[in-house]
Amino acid sequence: MEHADLDATIDRLAETVPPDELLLRRLKKRRLALRDQIARLERELDPQEPA
């Protein structure tokens, strides 16, 4: 849910003139970190190799 909220915030911020590049960069970095965390949790819950 936080990832989707960040997506929406980034989209709205990108439409402002002029966009706040530093804030956009920080939000995108946070979104990427969340995406990585989600992927890691999904791998832990559903491992590719049988245990």
C-alpha positions as CSV (number, residue, x, y, z in Angstrom):
1,M,0.0,0.0,0.0
2,E,2.9,2.4,0.8
3,H,4.4,1.6,-2.6
4,A,1.2,2.5,-4.4
5,D,1.0,5.8,-2.3
6,L,4.5,6.7,-3.3
7,D,3.6,6.0,-7.0
8,A,0.7,8.4,-6.8
9,T,2.8,11.0,-5.0
10,I,5.6,10.8,-7.5
11,D,3.1,11.2,-10.4
12,R,1.5,14.3,-8.8
13,L,4.9,15.8,-8.0
14,A,6.2,15.2,-11.5
15,E,3.3,17.2,-12.9
16,T,4.2,20.4,-10.9
17,V,6.1,23.1,-12.7
18,P,9.0,23.1,-12.0
19,P,9.2,19.7,-10.4
20,D,11.1,19.4,-7.1
21,E,13.9,17.1,-8.5
22,L,15.5,16.4,-5.1
23,L,12.2,15.3,-3.6
24,L,11.4,13.2,-6.7
25,R,14.8,11.5,-6.4
26,R,14.3,10.8,-2.7
27,L,10.7,9.4,-3.3
28,K,11.9,7.2,-6.2
29,K,14.7,5.8,-4.1
30,R,12.3,5.0,-1.3
31,R,9.9,3.4,-3.8
32,L,12.7,1.2,-5.1
33,A,13.7,0.2,-1.6
34,L,10.1,-0.8,-0.9
35,R,9.9,-2.8,-4.1
36,D,13.1,-4.7,-3.2
37,Q,11.7,-5.4,0.3
38,I,8.5,-6.7,-1.2
39,A,10.4,-9.0,-3.6
40,R,12.6,-10.3,-0.7
41,L,9.5,-11.1,1.4
42,E,7.8,-12.8,-1.5
43,R,10.9,-15.0,-2.1
44,E,11.0,-15.9,1.6
45,L,7.3,-16.9,1.6
46,D,7.5,-18.8,-1.7
47,P,11.0,-20.2,-2.2
48,Q,12.0,-21.3,-5.7
49,E,13.7,-24.5,-4.6
50,P,12.1,-27.2,-2.4
51,A,13.3,-27.3,1.1
